[in-house]
Amino acid sequence: MLCLDTEGCNYLNRENARFCTQCGIPLQGTLVQGRYEVQALSGNDRSTVTLRAIDRHNGQGVTLRVLRARQSTQAERENFLQDAELALSLSKHTQEPGSINVTDFGKDGPVAFLVKSEYLAESAKEAAGQATPAMTPRMTRQNVQQQAYNWLAEGNRLYELARYDEALKAYEAATTQDNLSMEAWSGKGATLLHVGRAEEALLAFDHALSLNPNDPDLWNSRANVLHELQRFDEEMYCYDQALLHDPKYAFAWSGRGMTLAEQGQTQEALMAFDQALVLDPRQCVIWQAMSDTLYSIQRYNEALVAIDRALELESNNAALWDTKGNILRRMKKPDEAKSMHERATLLDPQNATAWFDRGNDLRDMRRFAEALASYDRALSLDPTLAAAWYNRGNVLAALHMFEDALESYDHALDYDEGLISAWYNKGSLLHELGRHEEALVAFDRALSVDLHYIAAWNNKGLALFALNRFNEALAALDQATSFAPEEPDAWYNKAVVLEKLGRGQEARSCHAWAQTLEQQAGRVAT
């Protein structure tokens, strides 16, 4: 469907779209707030468009003034709605026949809008065939549908305001009064998913699909519920159905790709993202998902290209700049990475993750004091960020502030006791400080998470050796050499323990094998 703004936009949208994908304004024939049917574009300027529409509640022609979503900020939208509310209030005092008044305002999808219409006196309303308050219309099927339609509009309004409990009640009223309202069942399903009632949401979407089984939006929404329920095979079937009914439905391809990426099927995910972007290359979220997937398989140059495409579409998105910084850090370009992360913090100073990532850049540059300040800023915004506590501990250890480092590791483990590297680094630091019994506790916690953690077995052996528990030390080092027979350090340490136990021949054998491994590693490196 072609955008009504043929001069400024002229984007060709998919058939069932309500709003233009490119500029965000309502499309011809669609309903704003489930009530105002858009007829034509009658004017536009930089920030708003003016549309002719029909009020489906009374058949009267109205004017819609719609704020352009893509060209307005959140503050501008709030100001627009405040001005509309004031105009509505003033209009109640100027109700003269023929006067043009503001009669409604609100938000629907990406747009904020107000409605203007000509005030009709009661006699004019009667002439137009409307019932006066003294008349009592019979409850025909049409009347019932009209009441359900009002509940639907109310549900949509409350949903957009994120007042989900109230929205759910409105949708339930709509489905009770008109069990054949596909829109009401769909709205109910979306709301149930928001409030964590996924099984009930699935039933609602199933009912909606029974009314309109050819709607790709409904199949896509059902897929989202199944993803939440981790029923991935059924989720994929829904994407197949959406694409069966609309092969150009980009969101089904992107949803498929994101689920495949989560399941580690990266090549299949990338092919799905490619399909989505061929159909709609202006979807920033898909470029970002593609970048994240490429990043996960260390194809950093391609990931950088994808995130740059996303930034062309949303240059003020702090999360995208943060992602670009992480890619550059992986490419061993910490200076450039830091610039990206600083840009993210300028766009969103309350973004704890961006401050954390900036700290990582500074750590890699060995600017430890600055890194520490960046981690502290991140933790002031989100004290539960375990990775920031952990990296802060590493920086403090590098600055020889050992007690502070141990305290930071403890904070990290308070928020994520499965953070295995924090247990290991804590144990290693305690061992270096001569607190071997405490070190053993930390190494055992690391090994309880990953029994094959070679470094933890090795350092546990060293801590036991320092406590003169030589047989236990040998057992720990046996585990290290068993799990990683190619690591020379564990063989050297094992030789030392065997020597201490008086098993000289075995000690010399282990020492010789460690030297052989080092020589082989040296030849490979050259």
HUKAFEN-V39389 format. One record per backbone hydrogen bond with DSSP energy under -0.5 kcal/mol. NH is the residue of the N-H (numbers start at 0). CO is the residue of the C=O. Records with the same first field share a line. If there is no record, write none. Layout:
NH: CO / CO
This chain:
2: 10
5: 3
8: 4
9: 4
12: 0 / 10
16: 13
19: 24
23: 19
26: 17
28: 37
29: 26
31: 35
32: 30
33: 30
34: 31
35: 31
36: 34 / 53
37: 29 / 35
38: 51
39: 51
41: 49
42: 49
44: 47
48: 65
49: 42
50: 63
51: 39
52: 61
53: 36
54: 59
55: 34 / 53
57: 54
58: 54
61: 52
62: 115
63: 50
64: 62 / 113
65: 48 / 63
66: 111
67: 46
69: 22
71: 68
76: 72
77: 73
78: 74
79: 75
80: 76
81: 77
82: 78
83: 79
84: 80
85: 81
86: 82
87: 83
88: 84
89: 85
90: 86
91: 87 / 88
92: 89
93: 90
95: 93
97: 118
98: 95
100: 98 / 116
102: 100 / 114
103: 114
105: 112
107: 110
110: 107
111: 66
112: 105
113: 64
114: 103
115: 62
116: 100
118: 98
124: 120
125: 121
126: 122
127: 123
128: 125
129: 124
134: 131
136: 134
139: 137
143: 139
144: 140
145: 141
146: 142
147: 143
148: 144
149: 145
150: 146
151: 147
152: 148
153: 149
154: 150
155: 151
156: 152
157: 153
158: 154
159: 155
160: 156
161: 158
162: 157
163: 161
166: 162
167: 163
168: 164
169: 165
170: 166
171: 167
172: 168
173: 169
174: 170
175: 171
176: 172
177: 173
180: 177
181: 179
184: 180
185: 181
186: 182
187: 183
188: 184
189: 185
190: 186
191: 187
192: 188
193: 189
194: 190
195: 192
196: 191
197: 195
200: 196
201: 197
202: 198
203: 199
204: 200
205: 201
206: 202
207: 203
208: 204
209: 205
210: 206 / 207
211: 207
214: 211
215: 213
218: 214
219: 215
220: 216
221: 217
222: 218
223: 219
224: 220
225: 221
226: 222
227: 223
228: 224
229: 226
230: 225
231: 229
234: 230
235: 231
236: 232
237: 233
238: 234
239: 235
240: 236
241: 237
242: 238
243: 239
244: 240
245: 241
248: 245
249: 247
251: 248
252: 248
253: 249
254: 250
255: 251
256: 252
257: 253
258: 254
259: 255
260: 256
261: 257
262: 258
263: 260
264: 259
265: 263
268: 264
269: 265
270: 266
271: 267
272: 268
273: 269
274: 270
275: 271
276: 272
277: 273
278: 274
279: 275
282: 279
283: 281
285: 282
286: 282
287: 283
288: 284
289: 285
290: 286
291: 287
292: 288
293: 289
294: 290
295: 291
296: 292 / 293
297: 294
298: 293
299: 297
302: 298
303: 299
304: 300
305: 301
306: 302
307: 303
308: 304
309: 305
310: 306
311: 307
312: 308 / 309
313: 309
316: 313
317: 315
319: 316
320: 316
321: 317
322: 318
323: 319
324: 320
325: 321
326: 322
327: 323
328: 324
329: 325
330: 326
331: 328
332: 327
336: 332
337: 333
338: 334
339: 335
340: 336
341: 337
342: 338
343: 339
344: 340
345: 341
346: 342
347: 343
350: 347
351: 349
354: 350
355: 351
356: 352
357: 353
358: 354
359: 355
360: 356
361: 357
362: 358
363: 359
364: 360
365: 362
366: 361
367: 365
370: 366
371: 367
372: 368
373: 369
374: 370
375: 371
376: 372
377: 373
378: 374
379: 375
380: 376 / 377
381: 377
384: 381
385: 383
387: 384
388: 384
389: 385
390: 386
391: 387
392: 388
393: 389
394: 390
395: 391
396: 392
397: 393
398: 394
399: 396
400: 395
401: 399
404: 400
405: 401
406: 402
407: 403
408: 404
409: 405
410: 406
411: 407
412: 408
413: 409
414: 410
415: 411
418: 415
419: 417
421: 418
422: 418
423: 419
424: 420
425: 421
426: 422
427: 423
428: 424
429: 425
430: 426
431: 427
432: 428
433: 430
434: 429
435: 433
438: 434
439: 435
440: 436
441: 437
442: 438
443: 439
444: 440
445: 441
446: 442
447: 443
448: 444 / 445
449: 445
452: 449
453: 451
456: 452
457: 453
458: 454
459: 455
460: 456
461: 457
462: 458
463: 459
464: 460
465: 461
466: 462
467: 464
468: 463
469: 467
472: 468
473: 469
474: 470
475: 471
476: 472
477: 473
478: 474
479: 475
480: 476
481: 477
482: 478
483: 479
486: 483
487: 485
490: 486
491: 487
492: 488
493: 489
494: 490
495: 491
496: 492
497: 493
498: 494
499: 495
500: 496
501: 498
502: 497
503: 501
506: 502
507: 503
508: 504
509: 505
510: 506
511: 507
512: 508
513: 509
514: 510
515: 511
516: 512
517: 513
518: 514
519: 515
520: 516
521: 517
522: 518
523: 519
524: 520
525: 521
